[in-house]
């Protein structure tokens, strides 16, 4: 079992550009959550997908959007990048029921210049 | 306001001692509380989960307590080893939706 995988590992973009990050959940998991982690801070919840729909959303602008595919993999899209979007983006997967732990991927380090 | 507080100062202890990390929260009523370990540049790794109706959970050298009256969780690592050096994150879940609210973490340094 490969666990949660994310791609790419690192990414450098310039302000105003758009970026797509990808996540494959742990085998058997059906729920994917995305988090943003700034340096020295804890992860902040962006949104969560289950059954290909956004189920919950944190305090992030509409520039952040996502998608979940029938195989449960997910994408995070960020439009009109700002310098402040530079962070480690983490994907976490879980099994919807019963409630249990989330497994995190290694993250994608996004740098916006 | 709602807050989750973990000691921002690093905890520096001698190998073999017990490390105790604290997580305090304000104006939350969590259904679950979780502890994660994070190494630099890597994703968090799940350690322990405790439910609101549980007082204590153990796993090998790890123990977590949960006091909903004090609004506090304590995380203990007994017989600590240099390999335990990492940042430890506390996270609350208000329900079973898997939306986690994280503290900013406490860095643990275990000296040989």
Interface residues (C-beta under 8 A of the other chain):
Chain A: X4 X31 X33 X35 X40 X41 X42 X43 X44 X45 X48 X55 X56 X58 X88 X90 X92 X94 X96 X99 X100 X101 X102 X103 X104 X105 X106 X107 X109
Chain B: X4 X32 X34 X36 X41 X42 X43 X44 X45 X46 X49 X89 X91 X93 X96 X97 X98 X99 X100 X101 X102 X103 X104 X105
